[in-house]
Amino acid sequence: MLQKAEINQYEFIDALRGIAILLVIVFHVAIISPPSLSVLRMIVGSGAFGVQLFYIVSALTLFLSMDQRNRVEKRPALNFFIRRLFRIVPLFYLSVFAYSLQMGTGPNYWAPNGIAWWQYALTLLFLNGWHPEAINAIVPLGWSIAIEMTFYPLIPFLYKKIKDSGSAILFILVSLIMQVVLAAAVRPFLLQHVTGYVVQPYLYLWFFAQLPVFGIGLLLYQILRGQPERDLRLGSALVSLSLFLYIVFLQSTTYLNVMPVYFLYGIAFSILTMGLYFNPIKLLVNPLIQWIGKISYSLYLVHFIFLSYLKTWIPLTSDVGKTAQFAIYFIFLFTLSSGISYVTYRLIELPGMEFGKKLIRKLESPAS
């Protein structure tokens, strides 16, 4: 059952994070240098949904953490926010500085009028997800961090309210309907007050669009917490089913897009998560992918800064096939980014997390 003292004792959790970041990097490399085969382009294009895998794993582990901490801590809610703050903020603030140096403050896709002080303010407060011209204006991948940070304050409340699979499913259904209604309601307002072309992609990225995906993670927690950790045949079957659905969903739509493609991939990823919980097969759960998962937060923020330089640093002639170019650029970007990410993980992420733990130990001490 899901009851270990530390989340990191679950090897499949780190492996899922590793799979998620590999999908994201593959997707970004394909934007710069797409492979030649159309099916392969579709497969690597679906790597964009690695972010949804991150969200599912996050929701699952956050509920697991709340369950564990509530049993042993005096102030579990406060401690939860301290852990999240010192886990996310140090590296993200460094990325704000790094991307500002690289991109400057001039116009870009998400900030067509250039970057102003209020966009920095919103970004530093993790409120950039609430404005179309701030969500990715400074940190190109900042939208997902903002959405994650918006979800965190809901965790203590949701942990008290969602106590079984039925309530988790209801949460998902309400979230899906709410996204459709709210998007239709705010679209005319946004079209009047912001640059028009950013509205549709913004409504794909904003918090309410991603909330049902977090709900899938909460449902997973309710399902898995009462299950034994090993059922090899069931695990293998679920992993196979998830891979089958991953391919099936390459071309999928639903009525009025009530269940968008990224939600469908969330379903596939939830089945993969259950499969690896029951049977952590070595092909997907191994030391390398687990290590990638441990540095995945750094990798997520680091790799994109080098993406635009790939063709300059490695000029390839047309003699090299497009699929080979894609592979070369991926290997180079992953190798460079993972090396730097290991350093940022050791020098920034780990000290930040340790500082948070020390603060919590001080607050939890009998003297406090």
FENWO-V503928 format. One line per field, one symbol per residue. ss: DSSP state (@ for helix, = for strand, . for the rest). psi: psi as a letter, one per 20 degrees, with the letter a starting at -180 (. if undefined). A space follows every 10 residues. Layout:
ss->???
psi->???
This chain:
ss->......@@@. @@@@@@@@@@ @@@@@@@@@@ @@.....@@@ @@@@@@@@@@ @@@@@@@@@@ @@@@@@@@@@ @@...@@@@@ @@@@@@@@@@ @@@@@@@@@@ @@@....... ......@@@@ @@@@...@@@ .......... .@@@@@@@@@ @@..@@@@@@ @...@@@@@@ @@@@@@@@@@ @@@@@@@@@@ @@@...@@@@ @@@@@.@@@@ @@@@@@@@@@ @@@@...... .@@@@@@@@@ @@@@@@@@@@ @...@@@... @@@@@@@@@@ @@@@@@@@.. ......@@@@ @@@@.@@@@@ @@@@@@@..@ @@@....... .@@@@@@@@@ @@@@@@@@@@ @@@@@@@@@@ @@@@@@@@@@ @@@@....
psi->rnjqhphiio hhghghhggg hgggggghhh hgnqrhpggh hgghhiihjh hhgggghggg hghgghgghh hiqhmhgghg hggggihggg hghhhggghh gghajrqagi mijrprhhhg ggghjkjhij phjigjhgoh jighgggghh hgiighghhh hoirhghggg ggggggghgg ghghgighgg hhirpgiigg hgihhrghhi ghghhghhgg ghghijqqip nggggggggg ghhghgghjh nqqrpjkhnr hhgghhgghh hgggghghnm qhhhnrhghg gghhjhgghg hghhhigiig hghmoprihp qhhhgggghg gggggghhgh hhghghhggg hghhgggggg hghiqhh.
